[in-house]
Amino acid sequence: MKKLFPLLACLTIVACGSESSDSPDIPEPPKVVPELKADVCYLMSTTKGDMTLAIDLTNMPVTGKNFKEYVDSSFYNGTLFHRTINNFMIQGGGFTTGLVFKPTNDPIINEASVGISNDRSTVAMARTDNPNSATSQFFINVLDNPHLNASASSAGYAVFGQVISGMEVADQISIVTTQGNDIPVDEILINSVVEISCPTS
């Protein structure tokens, strides 16, 4: 349980408007921000319903590949949405039932400086107050959260995908009853994450 609180606390720090421990060498976000691409898509089945995620491997190569590697190894199957905050976000991918921490791969670099915004329905990496500490945990923005974006004073949180269907499921997860550290009283399980064909426009 000791590893629970640094990852759980990461977004609380941002929500309160403080990132004082971020590196002072924060790159400026680009003037031209790329649009999210749907390079690979996944069906995420949860105990609250299904969501389809589109992941950007083109603009977010490190972050997108990181998520893909976890999916390909079935890492997320049986993990929880362990943190939910109404009108903010839902966070998952780090603990199994009973809030048992699941060992992860090494942390990745933070690609938030690419500049893709933490808008409603986007998927981003959770991390501690160290910008380059993200591993398996991700969050889905339930509202537009511009304070999570990279800026001159903040390393930001790297957006690497989007919920392209089933956002109503994320909304329902975000309003469940919670206890301390925004942990749902009743566990919300990610049953499986499987690759599917991306919709054609």
C-alpha positions as CSV (number, residue, x, y, z in Angstrom):
1,M,0.0,0.0,0.0
2,K,3.0,2.4,0.4
3,K,3.1,2.8,-3.4
4,L,-0.6,3.8,-3.6
5,F,-0.4,7.3,-2.4
6,P,2.3,9.0,-4.6
7,L,0.4,8.0,-7.7
8,L,-3.0,8.8,-6.2
9,A,-1.7,12.2,-5.1
10,C,-0.3,13.3,-8.5
11,L,-3.5,14.8,-9.9
12,T,-4.6,16.2,-6.6
13,I,-1.4,18.4,-6.7
14,V,-2.3,19.7,-10.1
15,A,-6.0,20.2,-9.2
16,C,-4.8,22.4,-6.4
17,G,-2.7,24.5,-8.8
18,S,0.8,23.5,-7.5
19,E,3.6,21.8,-9.3
20,S,6.5,23.3,-7.4
21,S,8.6,20.1,-7.7
22,D,8.5,19.9,-11.5
23,S,11.8,20.4,-13.3
24,P,12.7,24.1,-14.0
25,D,13.7,23.1,-17.5
26,I,10.2,22.7,-18.9
27,P,10.0,23.0,-22.7
28,E,7.6,25.5,-24.2
29,P,4.5,23.9,-25.8
30,P,4.6,24.0,-29.6
31,K,3.0,26.9,-31.5
32,V,1.2,24.4,-33.8
33,V,-0.5,21.6,-31.8
34,P,-1.1,18.3,-33.7
35,E,-4.5,16.7,-33.8
36,L,-4.9,13.4,-32.1
37,K,-4.5,10.5,-34.5
38,A,-6.3,7.1,-34.2
39,D,-3.4,4.8,-35.1
40,V,-4.6,1.9,-33.0
41,C,-8.0,1.3,-31.2
42,Y,-9.0,-0.7,-28.2
43,L,-12.2,-1.9,-26.7
44,M,-12.0,-1.5,-22.9
45,S,-14.6,-3.6,-21.2
46,T,-15.4,-2.6,-17.6
47,T,-17.9,-3.6,-15.0
48,K,-19.7,-0.3,-15.8
49,G,-19.8,-0.8,-19.6
50,D,-17.5,-0.6,-22.6
51,M,-15.4,2.2,-24.0
52,T,-13.5,2.4,-27.3
53,L,-10.1,4.2,-27.1
54,A,-8.1,5.6,-30.0
55,I,-4.4,5.8,-29.4
56,D,-2.0,8.2,-31.1
57,L,1.3,6.5,-32.0
58,T,2.3,9.2,-34.5
59,N,2.5,12.3,-32.3
60,M,3.0,10.5,-29.0
61,P,5.4,7.7,-29.9
62,V,6.8,7.0,-26.5
63,T,3.5,7.3,-24.6
64,G,1.4,5.5,-27.2
65,K,3.9,2.6,-27.5
66,N,4.0,2.4,-23.7
67,F,0.2,1.9,-23.5
68,K,0.2,-0.5,-26.4
69,E,2.9,-2.7,-24.7
70,Y,0.8,-2.9,-21.6
71,V,-2.3,-3.8,-23.6
72,D,-0.4,-6.4,-25.7
73,S,0.8,-8.1,-22.5
74,S,-2.8,-8.1,-21.0
75,F,-1.5,-6.0,-18.1
76,Y,-4.7,-4.0,-17.8
77,N,-7.0,-7.0,-17.6
78,G,-8.2,-7.3,-14.0
79,T,-7.0,-3.8,-12.9
80,L,-9.2,-1.2,-11.4
81,F,-10.4,2.4,-12.0
82,H,-9.1,3.1,-8.5
83,R,-9.6,6.9,-8.4
84,T,-12.6,8.9,-9.5
85,I,-13.4,12.5,-9.1
86,N,-16.7,14.0,-10.4
87,N,-16.2,16.9,-12.8
88,F,-12.5,16.0,-13.2
89,M,-11.3,12.6,-14.2
90,I,-11.2,8.8,-13.7
91,Q,-7.8,7.1,-13.1
92,G,-6.9,3.4,-13.6
93,G,-4.4,0.8,-14.6
94,G,-2.3,0.4,-11.5
95,F,-4.0,-1.9,-9.0
96,T,-5.9,-5.1,-8.9
97,T,-8.8,-6.0,-6.7
98,G,-8.3,-5.1,-3.0
99,L,-6.0,-2.2,-4.2
100,V,-3.0,-4.5,-4.7
101,F,-0.3,-2.7,-6.5
102,K,0.7,-4.3,-9.9
103,P,4.4,-4.1,-10.8
104,T,5.1,-2.1,-13.9
105,N,7.7,-1.5,-16.6
106,D,10.2,1.4,-16.2
107,P,8.9,5.0,-16.2
108,I,8.7,6.9,-19.5
109,I,9.6,10.4,-20.5
110,N,6.8,13.0,-20.4
111,E,5.6,14.0,-23.9
112,A,3.1,16.6,-22.7
113,S,5.2,19.3,-24.5
114,V,3.8,18.1,-27.8
115,G,0.9,20.3,-26.7
116,I,-2.3,18.1,-27.1
117,S,-4.8,19.4,-24.6
118,N,-6.4,17.6,-21.7
119,D,-9.9,18.1,-23.1
120,R,-13.0,16.1,-22.2
121,S,-12.7,12.5,-23.4
122,T,-9.0,12.5,-23.8
123,V,-6.8,9.9,-22.3
124,A,-3.5,10.9,-20.5
125,M,-0.8,9.5,-18.4
126,A,-0.9,9.7,-14.6
127,R,2.3,10.3,-12.8
128,T,3.8,11.5,-9.5
129,D,5.2,15.0,-9.1
130,N,8.2,13.8,-11.1
131,P,7.3,14.7,-14.7
132,N,9.1,11.5,-16.0
133,S,7.5,9.0,-13.7
134,A,4.5,7.7,-15.7
135,T,4.3,3.9,-16.0
136,S,1.0,2.1,-16.5
137,Q,-1.6,4.4,-14.9
138,F,-3.7,6.6,-17.1
139,F,-6.7,8.8,-16.7
140,I,-9.7,9.9,-18.7
141,N,-10.6,13.6,-18.6
142,V,-14.3,13.9,-17.8
143,L,-14.2,17.7,-18.4
144,D,-11.8,20.0,-20.2
145,N,-8.9,20.3,-17.8
146,P,-6.5,23.0,-19.2
147,H,-4.6,23.3,-16.0
148,L,-3.2,19.8,-16.7
149,N,-1.6,21.0,-20.0
150,A,2.1,21.7,-20.4
151,S,3.0,25.3,-20.0
152,A,6.0,27.6,-19.3
153,S,5.5,26.7,-15.6
154,S,4.3,23.1,-15.7
155,A,5.5,19.9,-17.3
156,G,1.9,18.9,-17.8
157,Y,0.2,15.5,-18.3
158,A,0.7,13.8,-21.6
159,V,-2.4,13.2,-23.7
160,F,-2.0,10.2,-26.0
161,G,-5.5,9.1,-26.9
162,Q,-9.2,9.7,-26.8
163,V,-12.5,7.9,-25.9
164,I,-14.2,7.7,-29.3
165,S,-17.3,5.8,-28.0
166,G,-18.7,5.0,-24.6
167,M,-17.9,8.3,-22.9
168,E,-21.1,7.9,-21.0
169,V,-19.4,5.0,-19.2
170,A,-16.6,7.3,-18.0
171,D,-19.2,9.8,-16.9
172,Q,-20.9,7.1,-14.8
173,I,-17.7,6.0,-13.3
174,S,-16.8,9.6,-12.4
175,I,-19.9,9.9,-10.2
176,V,-19.7,6.8,-8.1
177,T,-19.6,7.0,-4.3
178,T,-16.0,7.2,-3.1
179,Q,-14.1,7.0,0.2
180,G,-10.6,8.4,1.2
181,N,-8.2,9.3,-1.6
182,D,-11.2,9.3,-4.1
183,I,-11.3,5.5,-4.1
184,P,-14.6,4.0,-5.2
185,V,-16.5,2.3,-2.4
186,D,-17.5,-0.5,-4.9
187,E,-14.6,-1.6,-7.1
188,I,-14.8,-0.8,-10.8
189,L,-12.9,-3.5,-12.7
190,I,-11.3,-3.3,-16.2
191,N,-12.2,-6.7,-17.4
192,S,-10.2,-6.6,-20.6
193,V,-8.6,-4.3,-23.2
194,V,-8.4,-5.7,-26.7
195,E,-7.3,-4.3,-30.0
196,I,-10.0,-3.6,-32.6
197,S,-10.2,-2.0,-36.0
198,C,-10.4,1.8,-35.8
199,P,-13.5,3.3,-37.3
200,T,-13.1,4.8,-40.8
201,S,-14.2,8.4,-41.3
